Amino acid sequence: MIGNRPPHPGLKSRATHDRPWPGLGKSGGRPSVARDFNPGRGRSTRIFLALLTVLAALAPLHADPPKVTAASVLAEFDRLAVQPLWPNFVPGKTPLAIYDGARTILVRHPSPPPEFKKEGEVWVFAGRHPDVKANTSIELGGVKTATMEMDPKSTKDSRAWASIMIHETFHAFQRERHPTWSGNEAELFVYPMENAGPLAARRLETEAFRRALAAKELKDATCWTSRALDQRRDRFSKLPAGAVGYERGTELNEGLANFVENLSLGKTQGPDLPASEYAADAVRSRAYPIGFAQAALLDHFDPAWRQALEAGQATSLDELLAKSIAGKPATVCGFKPEEIATASERAKRDVLQLVQTRRESRQAFLGRSGWRLEIVSTKPLWPQGFDPLNVALVAKGEILHRRFVKLGNEDSTLEVLGREALTQAAGEHPLFNGVKDVQVTGLPTEPKVTQEGDFVVIAAEGVTAKLKGAKVEKGERSVKVTVP
């Protein structure tokens, strides 16, 4: 695996054109523990082993791991944040908002909103603050703030949560200094995921990146990186410009944040890309590891790439990567005909499976037992927030939001959090030309409907809405609301 490079871009690379790939090749340096061990040292060895046995017996059998709290995460964050991770990036300067399952804790914010109450060195809001919906960066009190949800059921330790916060503070840094480092999320919903040709090329591209990261020699890594970029150029030529821009932008956005997150933990070898690649519709989630993979390769091919990107000398990671390997010695490598044929056949099967899965997901949602809520609006409801990692286009103009969606217009607002909702488009685009119909199924109890002046207010598990001039029709375990 690629490794043994210091994370800071200013440090000298150990990889050279005439030496083996870093950390591999000829043996040298300190012998391994296995070589140091001398079985001839019989009496000393027996005493040492006996001591280990006693210590193991004295150790607690079921020692509880340290409790993870917002305070322990912040302490670990401060330790990780002092590392030089990216030019001009200082994580500790970004305000933080952490929802720990019971309250929202605001840290280092220069002007906390009035609903937060000071407690020691932090400010606290009882419960989940309305603006803290996910791990991301937001405007809070007019200031870029990194936000994080700590799931009480998670098994993550404080260090893992702290690295996630590094990821989110990097997003805040990106929004301030590099607002173009992002994909247009509108493109995600029209991305041609049902096209088997580009999918097959994507599978080969990922496999080539995987082999580049695993290469033992620099020349092999150079060759497989070149093959990956060849596959990328081939499939990009078959995709709309918007889809290409979405991938590159999301790799800059999420891929680099993933890279920095892992650097904070000392993980410099790149991601473990799966040999099975990713699901046909995993366009956005794939950008995280693929962006990380390109960044890890760049760290070895061109130690100055971070400064170049920070200075605006390139617009995509693959552009930088192509420049970084230009003219470098490389072995001869490539995919066998049977590998290419396998990728093609699998892509065709996966596309058919994707179509079936979308149909089944829609049917399962509509067939869910419990109360059903439907909101039909004459005026389009515009997207004000959604979770791009948890959406699926299940039919023409219909999107299944699996975790969060917020919609509204000048008169009405609607939010669904922590449960599924199906939206139907009001225009050509599945979401960004507005929504005319929203359904929520499987509600355990009847939605509570009240009147507040001109507004109908709806409250149900995971659902809140305030709809002006709406009319309500109640059926058997169903509530339909029509908004003029």
Sequence and secondary structure as in RCSB ss.txt:
>XXXX:A:sequence
MIGNRPPHPGLKSRATHDRPWPGLGKSGGRPSVARDFNPGRGRSTRIFLALLTVLAALAPLHADPPKVTAASVLA
EFDRLAVQPLWPNFVPGKTPLAIYDGARTILVRHPSPPPEFKKEGEVWVFAGRHPDVKANTSIELGGVKTATMEM
DPKSTKDSRAWASIMIHETFHAFQRERHPTWSGNEAELFVYPMENAGPLAARRLETEAFRRALAAKELKDATCWT
SRALDQRRDRFSKLPAGAVGYERGTELNEGLANFVENLSLGKTQGPDLPASEYAADAVRSRAYPIGFAQAALLDH
FDPAWRQALEAGQATSLDELLAKSIAGKPATVCGFKPEEIATASERAKRDVLQLVQTRRESRQAFLGRSGWRLEI
VSTKPLWPQGFDPLNVALVAKGEILHRRFVKLGNEDSTLEVLGREALTQAAGEHPLFNGVKDVQVTGLPTEPKVT
QEGDFVVIAAEGVTAKLKGAKVEKGERSVKVTVP
>XXXX:A:secstr
      SSTTS  S  TTS STT SS  SS  HHHH  TT HHHHHHHHHHHHHHHHHS TT       HHHHHH
HHHHHHTS  STT  GGGS EEEE SSEEEEES SS  TTSEEETTEEEEES  TT  SSEEEEETTEEEEEEE 
 TT    HHHHHHHHHHHHHHHHHHHH TTSS  GGGGGG  TT HHHHHHHHHHHHHHHHHHH SSHHHHHHHH
HHHHHHHHHHHTTS HHHHHHHHHHIIIIIHHHHHHHHHTT  S     TT   TT HHHHHHHHHHHHHHHHHH
H TTHHHHHHTTS S HHHHHHHHHTT         HHHHHHHHHHHHHHHHHHHHHHHHHHHHHHT  SEEEEE
EEEEEEEEEEE GGGEEEEETTEEEESSEEEEE SS EEEEESS EEEEESSSSTTTT EEEEEEEEESS  EEE
EETTEEEEEETTEEEEEET EEEEETTEEEEEE 
